[in-house]
Amino acid sequence: MNLEKLTHEKNIKLTTARKAILEILVESDKPLCYEDIKNSLSMDKATFYRNITKFEEQNIINSFESNDKKRYFEISKTKHSHFICSVCSKIECIHEKLNFNLQDYQVDNIIIKGVCPNCLNKEHK
């Protein structure tokens, strides 16, 4: 993903801090919270969230809150849903198309909560 082109298209200056955040999110195969990436960044929490807010406003990233009350972030590539395990709090991206429609609404994201296969297997042993 070309970060310079992406930020230029959104009319956002690509600062060192913004580039660092975006590089981490682009490289990740799962949504990340601040705690997951803070050790990889040399910026304070306020700077991180100020930039995250800017990215969300410009639809560069998506975010959602999990069971642990933390906000998770990921690059907006393709619209997809997430599964959050209510036992271990693991978050998984669901890329299968879910047939879910609400009349007169546009559904962009679905958060599914339940028990993951790993926790189910532990439960039945």
N, C-alpha and C positions, 0 to 999 in steps of 0.2 A: 504494500500500500504506500503510495507516494504522499507523505505527510505535508510536504510543501504545497503540492497541488491541492490537496484536500482543504487545508487551511486558507489558501489563497482564494479558492472558490467560495468559501464561507466568509471571506473578508476578515479573517482573523490573523493577527500577526503571530508568526511561529517563534515564540520566545524559547529560551533554553528549558524553562520549566514546563512549558506546554509540550515541547517535543519529547521530554523525558516521560511525561505521563502517557502521551499517545503511543510511544514506542512500547512501553510495558503492556498497555492494553491490546495493541495490535499483535504482540507476540503470544499473548495468552489464549489458550483454547477454552477458557471458562471465565465467567464473570469474577471480578476481583473487588474486594473492599479496601478501604484505606489501609487497614492493618496488614493486608496481604502485600502491599507494595511500599509502605512507608520506609522500610529499610533500604530500598533501591533508589530512593529519591533524596536529594539534598535540598529540601524545602520544608517550610513549616506547614502545619495542618491548614491554616487559614489560606495560604497561597494555593495549596492543593485544591481545596473546595471552591475557591474563587474561580480557578481554571476549569474545574469540573462543571460548575454552573454554566460557564460560557459555552463549553462543549455541548451540554444538554440543550441550551437555548438554540444552538445552531444545528441540532440533530446529528452531531458527530458521534455521540455516545447515547446509550440507553442506560437506565438504572432502575432498580427495584429494591424493595426492602425484604429481607429474609426473616426466618424464624428468630434469629439471634439479634434482631432489631438493628442490624448493620445494613448500610446501603451498598449495593453491589453495582459495578459499572462494567460495561463492555462496549466495544466499538459497534456502531450501527452498520452492519453489513447487510444481513437479510433479516426480515422479520421472522421471529421464531418464539416458541414458548419455553418455559422453564419448569422443571420439576424440583421441588424442595422436599427432602425427606424430613418428616416430622420427628424421627428418632435421632439420626446422626447429623441433620442439617446440611447434608451434602446437596450441592446445587448442580443440576445437569441441564444442558441445553437440549431441547427437544426440536429436532429439525423436521420431523414428519409433519405433514400438513394435517392439522386438526380441523375437523368439520364442526365448527362452532359459529353459529350465526345468531345475532340478535336483530330482530327487525328494526330498521331505521337507525342502526348503529354501525360504526366501522370498528371492528375488533383488530387491534394491532398486536396485542400481546396477551398471553394467558399464563398465569402462574398456577401450577398444579401442585397441591400439597398432598402427601401421602407417605407410604413407607417404601423405600427403595428395595430392590431385590436382595442386596447384601444384608440389610437389616431383617428382611422377611426370612431369609435363610437362617439367620442366627436365632430368630424367634421360634422357628419350628424344629430346632434341634434339641 
